[in-house]
Amino acid sequence: MKIARPTTILALLTALNFLNYVDRYLVAAVSPRFQESLGLNDFQTGLAISAFMVGYFVTSPLFGQLADSKSAKPGRRTLLIAIGVALWSVATVLSGFARDATTLVLARVLVGVGEASYATIAPTIIDDLAPPDRRNKWLTIFYLATPVGSALGYLLGGLLEHKLGWRAAFFVAGGPGIALAALALLVVEPKRLEKDEPTASAGAYRRLLGAPLYVACVAGFCMYTFALGGFAAWAPKFLYKTHAMELAKADFGFGTVAVLAGIVGTIGGSWIADRTLPTAATEEERVRGYLRFCGWATLAALPFAVATIVAPTPLAFFVAIFLCEAALFASTSPINVVILGSVPRDLRATAMAASIFAIHAAGDFPSPPLIGWLADRSSLKNALLLLPVAVALCVVIWLRGSRRPLARVE
């Protein structure tokens, strides 16, 4: 039995994205416990949280080129997705067997390799499947799994850690992905939309650098991811240490607020972004308009990013983090529309892969360990003040970048 209906494929890819983010943020939820169990300092803990990014951003360009290669046969993209999902699921289970910092970091790096295949290729399949006037909406559905899955990672991690221990959390999270990987093999890969054959090569990256709007989009996205990744990694421990909350309650509270903010921000942001654009806008005007919207939405998050860190009570923290994350998640779908729409169609997977490499290499990979390193020398509260600075830089880059041309080089 093959899976060919576009809406069914969208549902499957969204479910996989959901599991992707459950795994990604479950590790942050249980981090105070494995830190105590394995005897890690804050820097080592931050490194373990972001270690999957090494495998993720190092291998994503490879998967992008495999997907965009001229020799790529129909079905290659879905096969790569299935292999990646199976790999990250097995590696998640292996994370639960870690005995020290080294084995935990290695398992998480392997998780990142699997996630790189999926995250690089899945959006290009949705881009091929969706009707032109519904691409933003379909990508919104797909990326709605980001905040919902992230939040469930905290909720599930906190619950399982409290009931069964931190190792069990990894064992439970790894199972469903193996079954969904088998389903991915049944997907009928859609026909590529571009008229020309894909042309991914070393020269593809020079072509991407020749697209000023794409470059600005990714540069701002690095700062955005640095801030969001830092908040996500350290929020449970911040509540646990600074506000003296029980870890399970901190995970539950942060996860609940995150899922609500994520749903409101992702859906609301997509809706508002579509309605701020002229109905007769050209493709270039729409792409630039989406990036401009992302800049203003991120600016709205800036004061709440500061308020989150200086909040005097847990209630004030949760109110501030809700408003901050709702504003940040408003860019979830529009920014990915910009990435896919600011480059030639034959470079979409390569552009997605290059953006993944950049935002993690300069974003949420260095953020958690850097904050941990600063916290070891000062305090976690002081270290987190670095994050609003990254938000402010993102605003400047995106608003300035929205005035730059696509400069598509064919």
C-alpha positions in Angstrom: 0.0 0.0 0.0 1.4 3.3 -1.1 0.8 6.8 0.5 0.1 9.2 -2.3 -2.7 11.6 -1.1 -1.0 15.0 -0.5 -2.9 15.7 2.7 -1.9 12.2 4.1 1.7 12.9 3.3 1.5 16.2 5.0 0.0 14.6 8.1 2.8 12.0 8.2 5.5 14.5 7.8 4.0 16.7 10.4 3.8 13.8 12.8 7.5 13.1 12.2 8.3 16.7 12.8 6.4 16.5 16.1 8.4 13.5 17.2 11.6 15.3 16.1 10.9 18.2 18.5 9.7 16.0 21.4 13.1 14.3 21.3 15.0 17.6 20.9 13.6 19.2 24.0 13.0 16.2 26.2 16.8 16.3 26.9 16.5 19.8 28.3 13.6 18.7 30.6 15.6 16.0 32.2 19.0 17.8 32.1 19.1 18.7 35.9 18.7 15.0 36.7 21.3 13.6 34.3 23.6 16.5 35.4 23.3 15.3 39.0 23.5 11.6 38.0 26.5 11.9 35.8 28.3 14.6 37.8 28.4 17.2 35.1 29.0 21.0 35.4 26.8 23.6 33.6 29.1 23.7 30.6 29.1 19.9 30.1 25.3 19.9 30.6 24.8 22.6 28.0 27.1 20.7 25.6 25.0 17.5 26.1 21.8 19.5 25.4 23.1 20.9 22.1 25.4 18.0 21.0 22.9 16.7 18.5 23.5 19.9 16.6 27.0 18.7 15.6 25.6 15.8 13.7 22.7 17.9 12.5 24.5 20.8 11.0 27.6 18.9 9.7 25.6 16.4 7.7 22.6 18.6 6.6 24.6 19.9 3.6 25.3 16.3 2.5 21.6 15.4 2.6 20.7 18.6 0.8 23.1 17.7 -2.1 21.9 14.1 -2.1 18.3 15.3 -2.5 19.1 17.9 -5.1 21.6 15.9 -7.1 21.0 15.5 -10.9 21.3 11.7 -10.4 18.7 11.6 -7.7 16.0 9.1 -8.7 12.3 9.3 -7.7 12.0 8.0 -4.2 15.4 9.1 -3.0 14.0 11.8 -0.8 11.5 9.6 1.0 14.2 6.9 1.4 16.6 9.4 3.0 13.8 10.6 5.3 13.0 7.0 6.4 16.7 6.2 7.1 17.1 9.5 9.1 14.0 8.9 11.2 15.1 5.4 12.1 18.6 6.5 13.0 17.5 9.3 15.3 15.0 7.0 17.0 17.6 4.4 17.8 20.1 7.0 18.9 17.5 8.5 21.3 17.2 5.1 23.0 21.0 4.9 23.2 21.0 8.2 25.0 19.2 6.5 27.9 22.2 4.1 28.3 24.8 6.9 28.8 27.3 6.4 31.6 29.2 9.7 31.4 29.4 12.9 29.5 31.2 11.4 26.5 28.7 8.6 25.8 25.8 10.9 26.2 27.3 13.5 23.8 28.1 10.8 21.2 24.5 9.4 21.3 23.1 12.9 20.9 25.4 13.6 18.0 24.1 10.5 16.3 20.5 11.8 16.9 21.5 14.9 15.0 22.6 13.0 11.9 19.2 11.3 11.7 17.4 14.6 12.2 19.4 16.3 9.5 18.1 14.1 6.8 14.5 14.6 7.7 14.6 18.4 8.4 16.5 19.2 5.2 14.2 17.3 2.8 10.7 17.2 4.3 9.9 20.9 3.6 10.9 20.5 -0.1 8.3 17.7 -0.5 5.6 19.9 1.1 6.6 22.7 -1.2 6.1 20.4 -4.2 2.8 19.0 -2.9 1.1 22.2 -1.8 -1.0 24.4 -4.2 0.9 27.7 -4.8 -1.7 29.8 -2.9 -1.6 27.4 0.1 2.1 26.8 0.6 2.3 29.1 3.6 -0.7 27.4 5.2 0.7 23.9 4.6 4.1 24.9 6.0 2.3 26.4 8.9 0.7 23.0 9.7 4.1 21.3 9.3 5.9 23.8 11.5 3.1 23.9 14.1 4.7 20.6 15.3 7.7 22.6 16.4 6.2 24.4 19.4 3.8 21.6 20.2 6.4 18.9 20.0 8.9 21.0 22.0 6.3 21.6 24.7 5.4 17.9 24.9 9.1 17.2 25.2 9.1 19.1 28.5 5.8 17.7 29.6 6.7 14.1 28.8 10.3 14.4 30.0 9.2 15.9 33.4 6.5 13.2 33.8 8.6 10.2 32.9 11.6 11.5 34.9 9.4 12.0 38.0 7.8 8.5 37.6 10.5 6.3 36.1 13.8 8.3 36.0 15.6 10.2 33.4 16.8 7.2 31.4 13.3 5.9 30.9 12.3 9.2 29.2 14.8 8.5 26.4 13.6 4.9 26.0 10.0 5.9 25.6 10.7 8.8 23.2 12.7 6.6 20.8 10.1 4.0 20.1 7.4 5.7 17.9 9.9 7.0 15.4 10.9 3.5 14.3 7.3 2.7 13.3 6.8 6.0 11.5 10.1 5.5 9.6 8.5 2.4 8.1 5.5 4.4 7.0 7.8 7.0 5.3 9.0 4.2 3.0 5.4 4.0 1.6 5.2 7.6 0.6 5.1 8.3 -3.2 7.5 11.1 -3.7 5.9 14.0 -5.6 7.2 15.3 -8.9 9.6 18.2 -8.5 8.1 21.6 -9.6 11.2 23.0 -11.2 11.5 22.6 -15.0 15.2 22.0 -15.0 17.1 19.1 -13.4 18.4 19.7 -9.9 21.9 21.1 -9.9 23.3 20.8 -6.4 27.1 21.0 -6.4 29.9 22.9 -4.7 28.9 25.8 -6.9 25.4 25.8 -5.5 26.7 27.5 -2.3 28.2 30.3 -4.4 24.8 30.8 -6.0 23.2 31.0 -2.6 25.7 33.7 -1.5 24.6 35.6 -4.6 21.0 35.9 -3.2 21.2 38.9 -0.8 17.8 38.4 0.7 18.5 34.7 1.4 21.8 35.6 3.1 20.1 38.2 5.3 17.3 35.8 6.2 19.8 33.2 7.4 22.0 35.6 9.2 19.1 36.9 11.3 17.8 33.4 11.7 21.1 32.5 13.4 20.5 35.1 16.1 16.9 34.1 16.4 17.9 30.4 17.0 20.7 31.4 19.4 18.1 33.1 21.6 15.3 30.6 21.3 17.7 27.7 21.8 19.2 29.3 24.9 15.8 29.9 26.5 14.6 26.4 25.7 17.7 24.7 27.1 18.0 26.5 30.4 14.4 27.5 31.3 13.7 24.4 33.4 16.9 24.8 35.4 16.3 28.5 35.7 12.9 27.8 37.3 14.4 24.9 39.4 17.3 27.0 40.8 16.3 30.7 40.6 12.7 30.3 41.5 13.0 27.1 43.6 10.4 25.2 41.7 10.2 21.4 41.8 11.7 20.1 38.5 8.5 18.2 37.5 6.4 21.3 38.1 8.9 23.5 36.3 8.8 21.2 33.3 5.0 21.0 33.3 4.6 24.8 33.7 7.1 25.7 31.0 5.8 23.0 28.6 2.2 24.1 29.0 3.0 27.8 28.4 5.3 26.8 25.5 2.6 24.8 23.7 0.0 27.6 24.1 2.4 30.3 23.0 3.6 28.1 20.1 0.1 27.4 18.8 -1.0 31.1 19.2 2.2 32.4 17.7 2.5 30.0 14.8 -1.1 30.1 13.6 -1.5 33.8 14.4 1.8 34.7 12.8 0.9 32.9 9.6 -2.6 34.5 9.5 -1.3 38.0 10.1 1.6 37.7 7.7 -0.7 36.7 4.8 -3.0 39.6 5.5 -0.2 42.2 5.6 0.7 41.5 2.0 -1.0 43.2 -1.0 -3.2 40.7 -2.8 -1.5 41.6 -6.1 2.0 41.4 -4.8 4.7 39.8 -7.0 6.6 36.8 -5.7 9.6 38.9 -4.8 7.4 41.4 -2.9 5.7 38.6 -1.0 9.1 37.0 0.1 10.4 40.4 1.2 7.1 41.2 2.9 7.3 37.9 4.9 10.8 38.8 6.1 9.8 42.3 7.1 6.9 40.7 9.1 9.4 38.4 10.9 11.5 41.4 11.8 8.6 43.3 13.4 7.2 40.2 15.2 10.7 39.6 16.7 10.9 43.2 17.8 7.6 42.7 19.7 9.3 39.8 21.6 12.3 41.8 22.7 11.0 43.5 25.9 9.4 40.3 27.0 12.7 38.5 26.5 14.2 40.8 29.1 11.2 40.6 31.4 11.5 36.8 31.5 15.0 36.9 33.0 14.3 39.7 35.5 10.9 38.4 36.6 10.6 38.5 40.4 8.1 35.5 40.7 7.3 32.3 38.7 4.0 33.8 37.6 5.7 36.9 36.2 8.2 34.6 34.4 5.4 32.5 32.8 3.5 35.6 31.7 6.6 37.1 30.1 7.8 33.8 28.5 4.3 33.3 27.0 4.3 36.7 25.3 7.9 36.4 24.3 7.5 33.0 22.7 4.2 33.8 21.0 5.9 36.7 19.3 8.9 34.7 18.4 6.9 31.7 17.0 5.0 34.1 14.8 7.9 33.8 12.4 7.9 30.0 12.2 6.1 29.6 8.9 7.0 32.9 7.2 10.7 32.6 7.7 10.7 29.1 6.0 8.7 30.6 3.1 11.4 33.1 2.8 14.1 30.5 2.7 12.4 28.4 0.0 11.2 31.5 -2.0 14.4 33.5 -2.1 16.5 31.0 -4.0 16.2 29.2 -7.4 13.8 26.3 -7.2 16.5 23.7 -8.1 18.4 24.8 -4.9 15.6 24.5 -2.4 16.9 21.4 -0.5 20.5 22.8 -0.7 19.2 26.2 0.6 17.3 24.5 3.4 20.4 22.4 4.3 22.7 25.5 4.2 20.3 27.4 6.5 20.1 24.5 8.9 23.9 24.3 9.0 24.2 28.0 9.7 21.5 28.5 12.3 22.7 25.6 14.3 26.5 26.2 13.9 26.1 29.8 14.9 22.8 29.5 16.8 21.5 26.9 19.2 24.6 24.7 19.2 26.9 27.3 20.8 24.1 28.9 22.9 23.5 26.3 25.7 27.2 25.6 26.4 28.2 29.2 26.2 25.4 30.1 28.7 26.5 27.2 30.9 30.2 28.4 30.7 29.1 31.9 31.7 26.8 30.6 34.5 29.8 28.6 35.9 31.6 31.9 36.3 28.8 34.1 37.4 25.1 33.0 37.6 22.6 31.5 35.3 20.5 34.7 35.5 23.3 36.9 34.4 24.3 34.5 31.7 20.8 34.5 30.2 20.9 38.2 29.7 23.0 37.4 26.5 19.8 36.2 24.9 17.9 39.5 24.5 21.0 40.9 22.8 20.7 38.1 20.2 17.0 38.9 19.7 17.9 42.6 19.1 20.5 41.7 16.5 18.0 39.5 14.7 15.5 42.4 14.5 18.1 44.7 12.9 19.3 42.1 10.4 15.8 41.0 9.3 14.4 44.5 8.9 17.4 45.8 7.0 17.5 42.5 5.0 13.9 42.8 3.9 14.9 45.7 1.6 17.5 43.6 -0.2 16.7 42.0 -3.6 16.3 38.3 -4.3 18.9 38.5 -7.1 18.1 35.0 -8.3 21.1 33.7 -10.2 20.1 30.9 -12.6 
